[in-house]
Amino acid sequence: MPGNENAAGNPWKTAALAGMASYLDAAALVTSGIAIGGYYAGPLRLGADAIGALLGLQTLAFAVGALFGGRLGDRFGRRKVFTLSLVLYAAGVLLLLVAADPALLYAGVVATGLAIGADLPVSLALVNEEAPAGRKGTMVVFSGMLWLAGIVAVLVLSSFMGVQGLTGGRILFAHLLVVAVAVLLLRLTLSESAEWTAARRAADARTTARSETVEFSRVRDLFRAPTRYALLATGLYYAAWNLGANTLGQFGTFLWTALAGGEVAQFSQLTLVGLPVGFAAGLLFMRVVDTPSRHTWFAAGSGLIVLAWALPALLGPGKVTLVAVMLISGLGNSFAGESVYKVWSQELFPTLLRATAQGVTMAFTRAVAGLAALGTPAFALGHPRPLFGALFCLALTAAVIGLIWVPRLPTTAGSEPMAPRTSASGTSRRTAV
């Protein structure tokens, strides 16, 4: 296959191109929130219920895409799935770009949600599998840096383009379309995951020989020990943490304008203030994620996230507390949240279940977020402080799961049986749940 040697010899190229799934995910989330919740709302007469329905539907579509895309990636290969998913993503963004009525918006959010949901677990698995030993966590965290870059790009555009209404929204969606097409063309130079190919051949050979023990390659294997505990822990952690992050990503503009009386451009500019710090912190985490000190940095990040959500819960949502949530949680998310969830998801599952497991946990997380999003705008207007109180409790729950449960789970290498995980102190731990 053309490009095999080049891709195999340059894992950073693979990490960048496959990791762009994170960029497109974050950019789509923030763009939809700003464009649909801000620029499109007036001209297309979108009320709070319609905004919540559109953004919630996009998140639910992501859940469906992740569930099926992850499994297809384990069955038929990483490359096929992330290529087809980007074609669907580009088509969905095009619909959002040209939308002149809510009907096209609904079609667009479903298409983009399905596409990025299918792309993300498969692309992350490829990044991990093509990374050299001792650098796998580093390269997976790098995808989190691309996630941050997607947010930065959208916020810069919305802050300084000086265009409002439908035109402003169309410019933001045009950015997504251009990036998606460029990434699609560049991804065609990538080869299939060598680790996945070897594991698939081994599993097929055992199946051909009518072996009764095809270990850790079938969906039902996810729901037996020890993988079921890893599935529960990562799924619950990601869902609990993500509800806060998703609320800021999709409804940050809405909360800022509706609860604090601010302007769309002002919100984007304030958000940008904390992103350089988050970017620098992310670079630091890339240096420590493959070392025993990861747990310490994760604990610090989790503490910052909990503190951030405590402020509006206790003091009420206003300009000061909303800015504090953005800045403090943004720093904490550099060491916890999505970036460390992605690392755990590579370490805790074998090759032929890796994308499937991520698809299941991402689907669960986004389904929960999508259902919550359906009522978030209306609930925020009527009960703002209880909303932030609930997000504080969820952040605390995520911290407990990550600090106590996850370190006790065993890791796995490729399609081999689960191996005991080494804690920060250097001692081995087996599953204890």
Residue, then its C-alpha position, 0 to 999 in steps of 0.5 A: m500500500p502506498g505510504n506504508e513505509n513513510a507512515a511507519g517511520n514517522p509516528w508523529k505524522t500519524a499522531a498529527l493526522a489521526g489526532m486531527a479527529s480531536y481538533l474537528d470534534a472540539a471545533a465542531l462542538v464550539t462552532s455549533g454552540i457559537a453559530i447556532g446558539g449565537y449567530y444563527a439564532g436571531p435570523l433563523r428564529l431559534g428559541a432556547d428549546a430549538i437551540g437545545a434540541l439541535l445541540g443535544l441532537q448533535t451530541l446524541a448522533f456522536a454517541v451513535g457514531a462512536l458506538f458503531g464506528g468503534r466496533l467497525g474500526d476493530r472489525f475492518g480496520r482503522r483506516k477505512v473507518f476514519t476515511l469514510s467518517l471524514v467524508l460524512y463530516a464534510a457533507g454535514v458541515l456543508l449542510l450547516l454552512v448553507a442552511a437557510d432554515p432549521a431543517l438543514l440545521y437538523a440534518g447537518v448536526v446529525a451528519t457531523g455528530l455521526a461522523i466525528g463519533a465514528d472517527l474519534p475512537v478509531s483514530l485514537a486507537l491508531v495513534n496509540e498503536e503506531a506510537p513507539a514504546g514509552r511514548k504512547g501516552t505522550m502521543v495520545v495526549f498530543s491529540g488533546m493538544l489538537w483538541l485545544a487547538g480546535i477551540v482556539a481556532v474557532l474562538v479566534l475567528s469568532s472574536f476578530m472577524g467582526v461579522q454577525g448574523l448568518t454570515g458569521g456562522r457561515i464563516l465558522f462552518a467554512h473553516l471546518l469544511v476546509v480543515a476536514v477536506a485537507v485532513l481527508l486528503l492527507r490521511l490517504t497517505l497513512s497506512e493501516s495500523a500494524e498492531w491491528t493488522a497483526a492482531r486481526r490476522a491472529a484472531d482470524a487464524r484462531t477462528t479458522a482453526r475453530s479454536e474455542t478461545v479467541e481472547f479479547s476480540r469479541v464484543r462479549d469479552l468487554f463484559r467479562a472480567p477484567t475488561r468490564y471493570a475498565l469499561l465501567a470506570t472509564g465510562l463513568y469517569y468520562a461521563a461525569w467529567n464531560l457534562g461540565a465540559n460539554t456545558l461550557g463548550q456548547f452553552g458557554t456563549f448562551l450562559w454568558t449572554a443569558l445569565a451574565g448579560g455579556e456579548v458573544a465576541q466578549f465571551s470568545q475573547l475572554t476564553l482565549v485569555g486562558l488558552p495559552v496557559g492551558f496549551a503550556a500545561g498540556l505540553l508539560f503533561m505530555r512530558v510526564v504522562d508516561t512516567p509514574s508522576r502522572h497520578t500526582w499531576f492528575a490529582a492536581g488537575s482534578g482538584l482545579i476542576v472541582l474548585a472551578w465548578a464550586l465557584p458558580a455553585l456557591l456564588g451564583p453564575g455571573k461574569v466573574t464566576l463564569v470567567a473563573v470556571m473557564l480559566i481554572s477548569g481549563l488549566g485543570n483539564s490539561f492534566a485530567g478530563e478528556s486527555v487522561y481518559k484517552v490515555w486510560s482507554q488505550e492502556l486498559f483494553p486489548t487491540l481488537l477491543r480498543a476502539t470498541a471500548q472507546g466507542v461504548t464509553m464515548a457513546f454513553t458519555r455523549a448520550v448522557a450529555g446529549l440528553a442533558a443538553l436538551g433541557t440545559p438552556a431552559f433549566a439554566l434560565g429557571h434554576p441557574r444555581p442548581l445547574f452549577g451545583a449539579l456540575f460541581c457534584l459530577a466533577l467531584t465524582a469524576a475525581v474520586i473515580g480517577l483517583i481511587w478506582v482507575p489506578r487499581l485496574p490492570t493494563t493490557a498490551g495488544s491482544e495479550p491477557m491483562a497485566p498488573r498495573t504499576s502504581a506511582s510507588g512502583t508496586s503492582r496492583r491487580t483488579a480490586v473492585 
